[in-house]
Amino acid sequence: MNILSRLEQYPHFTDVEKEFASYVLEHPHEILDLSVDALAKKSFVSVSTVYRVINKLGLNGLNELKLRINADYESYLSEKKSVDYNYPFHKQNTPHQIMTKMIALYDQTLQSTLNLVDLDSLSKAVSLLEKSQRILIFPSIGNFFIAEGFRQNMMEIGVAVEIVKEKFYQHWISQSCTDRDLVMLITYACRTAYFVDLVQTLKAKGTKILLVSSTFENRISSQADLHLYFASYEDSEEKIASFSSRLSLHYLLDCLYACYFNRNYEKNLDMKIDHYIDY
């Protein structure tokens, strides 16, 4: 995961830690030559705050933070272009201009999603898919059709995936889950208390939980076994459509499937070819 994107969107920083993160984002090159004492002084936080942020990011120390910032800076800039995620085109734009602006939005979204991916978490998610007896997807209603695309891909290589979209069925199916099952919860911001109760039921049964959500802070991220993030730059209410977030989720699930496919490439390819049907 791009360390600058992580600093910008990490959901569990305190207010003081957010101030430090903002300073780093505003002065990424300046901090490369600073000691921890000088960095704390310039960002108006304590040395302990600096180390708490480094620890929350999963880094080994200030030197690793500096190395990651230096390595990730150009990639981070590529997602900071001028495309408005909520209003990517305007009333006066021609069809050609709209198409061009949409390409820019897609490019910006895909780079942003890549920057948010933690490769270790992605690999562990693939392993969970491989080991689980049942794979269940509980999507929020706006993400149902994207989840269907993932389900179809998995089915075509012989892996059964069940999508449960109604809350009534999610509630009752969760009662039958075991420690051999995996539930993928797909939600943008997880604002409802219902998901909290659902997660508590699944945790009590030892069911593995893969949360796929935006980077907005939510009450269930700490309860999930793994957490994959998709782009979160859109306003929840004021926008033309969910162009960015849906593309980001689609890309993330496609990558999850592709990594799963790649674990047994020849076997899965043979499965698709041998059982192909023309619809």
N, C-alpha and C positions, 0 to 999 in steps of 0.2 A: 504494500500500500504506500502510495506517495506520502511522505512524512508531512509535507506542507498541507496537503488536503486533509490529512489526519488532524493536524493542529487546528485547522479552520473548522472542522465539522465534528470533532470528538464530542460526544454527548454528555460526558460525565465530569467535565471540568467544573470546579467551583468558580465563583465570580473573580476571585484573585487570580486563579490559574488561567482564566480566559483573558485577563489583562496581559499576562505574560505571553500567552499564545499570540495575541494581537500584536504585541511588540515584535515578536520574532517574524511574523508574517510581513510586518511593515519594514523590517530591517534585516532581511535574510542574509545579506552579504556582510553587514557590519558585525554580526555576532560571531563570525568565523574566527576573528582574531581576539575575542574577549575571553578572559578567565571567568569562572563561575561567579566570583565576587563582583567583577566589573559588570557582568551581564545582569546580575540581580540589582545592582545599583542603578544601571541605566533604564531598566524596565520597572523600577520602583516596586519590586517585590523582594521577599526574603530569599536567601540561598535555599532554604528548605522547600520553598514553593517551586523553584527551578527544578530541584531533584524530584519532587512529587510529579510534576508534569512529565519529566523524562521517564519516570517509573511507569506512569499510566500509559505512555506510548509504547512500553515494552522494550525500551532501549537500555543499554548497559551503562551509559554515562554521557557526559556532555560531548566528548569527542565523537561518539557515534551519532549524536544529534547533528553535529556540524557536518560530518561526512554525508549523512543522509540528505541534509538540506542542499549541500553542494551538488550531489548527484541527481536530486529530484527537481531542481529549480526550473529547468527548461520545460520539463513535462508539465509541471504545475502551471507555468505561464500559458501553455497551449490551451488550457481549459478556461482561461480568463480573458476570452475575447469579448467582443462587443454585442454578441447576440443576446437579446432579451428572451429569457426562458418563458416568460408569461405572455409576451406579445412579440413573437418573432417576425411578424410582418404587419403592415399597416394598410389602412383603407385605400390609399392611393397607389399601392403597389400593383404592378402588372402580374399576370400569371407567371411569366418567366422570372420576375423578381421574387415572387413568392417561392418558387421552386428553388431558386438559388439560396434564399435565406433559410429554407428548410434544410438544405444540405449543410449549411454552416451550423445550424442548430444540432443536426445529427452528429457532425464531426465533434463539436464541442461536448455534447452529451456522452459520446462513446469514450472520449479521452478522460472525461471526468469520472466515468464509471471505472475505467481501468485504474485510475489513480486511487480509487477507494478500495480496490480488491486487495485483501491480504491473502497471499498465495498459500500460506500454511493453512489458513481456515478453509480455502477452496479445496485443497487436497484432502483435508479431514472430512469435509462435506461429501466428497466423492466416496471416501471410505465408509461413511455412514450409509450412503445409498447402497453400497455393495453388501454390507453386513445385515441390513434390515430385512426382516421377514415380510413386513408390509410397509409400503411407502404411501402415506396419506398427505394430501395437500389441502390445507384450510385457507383459501384465499379470501381477502376482502372482495366485495362484489365487483369493483372496478378492475380487478386483476384476474378475473376468472378466465377470460379468453386467452390471455398470455400463458396462464398455467396450463390451459388445454394444449397449447403448442408443445410445451415440455412433456406433457403426458403422452402425446402422439409419438414424439421422437423416442421416448423410452419404450413404448409398446412395440415399436417397429424393430427393436432389438431384443424383444422377449421379456421385458421388465414391466410387470403390472404396476400401475400407479393409479390410485383412486383420488378423485377430486371431490371434496365435500364442500359445497358453497353455502348451504342453508344453515343458519345458527342452530336450528332444532336438531338437524342430523349431526352437526359437529359436536354438539353437547352429548348426544347419546352414543355416538361412535367412540368418543373419547373415553366413555365408561368401559368399553371393551378393549381398549389398547393395553399392550403389555410392554415389557422391557425389550422385546424383540422388534418393536415397531419404531418407525420414524415418522414424525409429523413435521411437515414444512408449513410454517405459518407465514403467509405473504400479506403484508399490510404496509401502507405508506407511513402512517404515524402512530397507529395503535392507540387511538384516543378513547376507546370504549373500555369500561370496566369489565365487560364480558370476556375479553381476551385474557385478563388477569385471572379470572376464575377458571377459564379453560386451561391455562398453563398450570395452575395449581393442581388441577385434576390429573393432567398428564405427568407432572413431576412426581405425584404420589404413586403413580403406577410404574415409574421408572422408564417411561417412554422418552426416547431421544427427541429433542426439539431443535429444528433448524429454523431460525428466524431470518426472514428475508425482508428487509425494510429500508426506509430512508434513514438518514443519520440523525433525524430529530430524536431527542431524548424521549424514551418511553419506559413504562413500568415493567416490561417483561424482558428487556434485553439481558438483564443480569441473570434471569432464570433459564435462558436458552443455553443449550450445549454449544451451539455455534451461531454466529451472526454474520450474515453477508449483507453488504450495503449496496443500494442503488442510488442514483443521483437524486439530490434533494433540493434543487434550486428553485423549483416552482412554488408559487403561492398556492396554498390549499384551496382558495376560493376565487381569487381574482386572476383569471387567465383565459385564454382562448380555448385551450384544450390541454390535456395531459400528454402533450407530445413527448417531452423530455423524459419524464418519469417512466412512461410505458416503454419507450424505446430502451431506456437504461435497464429496466427489469427484463425485457425480452433478451437483450444482449447478455445479461448476467446468467439467465437460465440456459441460454444457448451454450455459453461457455461451460456451465456446470455439466450439461449433457455431453458436450464435446470431450471434456476431460474424463468423464465416465466411459465414453465410447473408446477413448484412447488406451484405457487400461487393458482392454482385450480387443485390440483393433481388428485383427483378422477374423476372430470369432464373430464379432458384431457386424462386420462388413458382409461376411458370408450369410449371416442371418437375414440381413436386409435384402440381399440379392436372391437368395434361395426362396424367400417367401414373399417376394414382391408381387403385388396385385395392381392391376390397372383399374382405377376407379372410374 
